[in-house]
Amino acid sequence: MIRTPQTSLEWESYYDLRYRILRKPWQQPRGSERNNGDDKAEHFAFFIQNDLVGVGRLDFTSMNSSQIRFMAVDDKHQGKGIGKKLMMHMEELAQRKGCSETVLHAREIALPFYQKLGYHTIEKSHLLFDEIQHYLMSKKHEYSR
Ligand SMILES: CC(C)(COP(=O)(O)OP(=O)(O)OC[C@H]1O[C@@H](n2cnc3c(N)ncnc32)[C@H](O)[C@@H]1OP(=O)(O)O)[C@@H](O)C(=O)NCCC(=O)NCCS
């Protein structure tokens, strides 16, 4: 089931998953998994019963465009379609709210995941922690309003 975390315990698990998957392997400090945009973004988590096993954040960057950030699925649950379901859920919302495009900065290792979902690479973007190359990717949505 996909929904926004509700209780303080769920929010803790949400940021903890982000930290474990996207920051800890590069020895980054606790807290580095959050940024200012978290306050105004839409947050989604994939739950298996009470366990939070996947996360993703959707930003509305203008009237008609959106950006997906901080996608992470727990190690033990990767490759089971959870990331894909989270992406589709966020894209559907973006589309419903009138977005004609969703962009994201993909880690090199995740490029095939986003390509399968219909994203194409625009350009090389930033290098995170001096080693993780990112690529700006985009997907256009059908007009839906
Ligand atoms: C990248 C990530 C979010 C994908 O989520 P997931 O639940 O593991 O992926 P899914 O099982 O939904 O995969 C959907 C499809 O993409 C493919 N895929 C997923 N990750 C892939 C990868 N790294 N390389 C190649 N293919 C990949 C799957 O095989 C699947 O293909 P199919 O539809 O033909 O069966 C997840 O593996 C993850 O958190 N990785 C570590 C953190 C990370 O890199 N996050 C992205 C930051 S930009």
The ligand as a Tripos MOL2 file, in Angstrom:
@<TRIPOS>MOLECULE
LIG
   48    50     1     0     0
SMALL
NO_CHARGES

@<TRIPOS>ATOM
      1 C1         16.5440    2.1600   -7.9510 C.3       1 LIG1
      2 C2         15.4130    1.6250   -7.0670 C.3       1 LIG1
      3 C3         14.6260    2.8010   -6.4990 C.3       1 LIG1
      4 C4         14.4790    0.7630   -7.9350 C.3       1 LIG1
      5 O1         13.4410    0.2260   -7.1470 O.3       1 LIG1
      6 P1         13.1220   -1.3600   -7.1900 P.3       1 LIG1
      7 O2         11.9170   -1.6070   -6.3850 O.co2     1 LIG1
      8 O3         14.3650   -2.0810   -6.8340 O.co2     1 LIG1
      9 O4         12.8330   -1.5560   -8.7490 O.3       1 LIG1
     10 P2         11.6210   -2.3900   -9.4270 P.3       1 LIG1
     11 O5         11.6560   -3.7620   -8.8750 O.co2     1 LIG1
     12 O6         10.3610   -1.6210   -9.3270 O.co2     1 LIG1
     13 O7         12.1540   -2.3890  -10.9330 O.3       1 LIG1
     14 C5         11.3760   -2.0190  -12.0590 C.3       1 LIG1
     15 C6         12.1410   -2.4550  -13.2950 C.3       1 LIG1
     16 O8         13.4130   -1.8010  -13.3410 O.3       1 LIG1
     17 C7         14.4750   -2.7540  -13.3390 C.3       1 LIG1
     18 N1         15.5580   -2.2420  -12.5060 N.ar      1 LIG1
     19 C8         15.4590   -1.7520  -11.2410 C.ar      1 LIG1
     20 N2         16.6760   -1.3470  -10.7970 N.ar      1 LIG1
     21 C9         17.5340   -1.5940  -11.7960 C.ar      1 LIG1
     22 C10        18.9310   -1.3800  -11.9570 C.ar      1 LIG1
     23 N3         19.6800   -0.7950  -10.9990 N.pl3     1 LIG1
     24 N4         19.5070   -1.7660  -13.1300 N.ar      1 LIG1
     25 C11        18.7610   -2.3550  -14.1060 C.ar      1 LIG1
     26 N5         17.4250   -2.5570  -14.0170 N.ar      1 LIG1
     27 C12        16.8250   -2.1690  -12.8900 C.ar      1 LIG1
     28 C13        13.8670   -4.0130  -12.7560 C.3       1 LIG1
     29 O9         14.5570   -5.1620  -13.1950 O.3       1 LIG1
     30 C14        12.4510   -3.9460  -13.2860 C.3       1 LIG1
     31 O10        12.4040   -4.4010  -14.6230 O.3       1 LIG1
     32 P3         11.0890   -5.1750  -15.2030 P.3       1 LIG1
     33 O11         9.9310   -4.1950  -15.0720 O.co2     1 LIG1
     34 O12        11.4750   -5.4690  -16.5960 O.co2     1 LIG1
     35 O13        10.9250   -6.3710  -14.3290 O.co2     1 LIG1
     36 C15        15.9400    0.7430   -5.9150 C.3       1 LIG1
     37 O14        16.5720   -0.4070   -6.4320 O.3       1 LIG1
     38 C16        16.9000    1.4610   -4.9710 C.2       1 LIG1
     39 O15        16.4750    2.0460   -3.9790 O.2       1 LIG1
     40 N6         18.2060    1.4110   -5.2600 N.am      1 LIG1
     41 C17        19.2270    2.0130   -4.3960 C.3       1 LIG1
     42 C18        19.0670    3.5210   -4.2590 C.3       1 LIG1
     43 C19        19.0130    4.2610   -5.5770 C.2       1 LIG1
     44 O16        19.8660    4.0730   -6.4360 O.2       1 LIG1
     45 N7         17.9830    5.1060   -5.7260 N.am      1 LIG1
     46 C20        17.7830    5.9020   -6.9220 C.3       1 LIG1
     47 C21        18.4350    7.1910   -6.7390 C.3       1 LIG1
     48 S1         18.3000    8.1560   -8.2290 S.3       1 LIG1
@<TRIPOS>BOND
     1     1     2 1
     2     2     3 1
     3     2     4 1
     4     2    36 1
     5     4     5 1
     6     5     6 1
     7     6     7 2
     8     6     8 1
     9     6     9 1
    10     9    10 1
    11    10    11 2
    12    10    12 1
    13    10    13 1
    14    13    14 1
    15    14    15 1
    16    15    16 1
    17    15    30 1
    18    16    17 1
    19    17    18 1
    20    17    28 1
    21    18    19 ar
    22    18    27 ar
    23    19    20 ar
    24    20    21 ar
    25    21    22 ar
    26    21    27 ar
    27    22    23 1
    28    22    24 ar
    29    24    25 ar
    30    25    26 ar
    31    26    27 ar
    32    28    29 1
    33    28    30 1
    34    30    31 1
    35    31    32 1
    36    32    33 2
    37    32    34 1
    38    32    35 1
    39    36    37 1
    40    36    38 1
    41    38    39 2
    42    38    40 1
    43    40    41 1
    44    41    42 1
    45    42    43 1
    46    43    44 2
    47    43    45 1
    48    45    46 1
    49    46    47 1
    50    47    48 1
@<TRIPOS>SUBSTRUCTURE
     1 LIG1         1 GROUP 0 **** ****
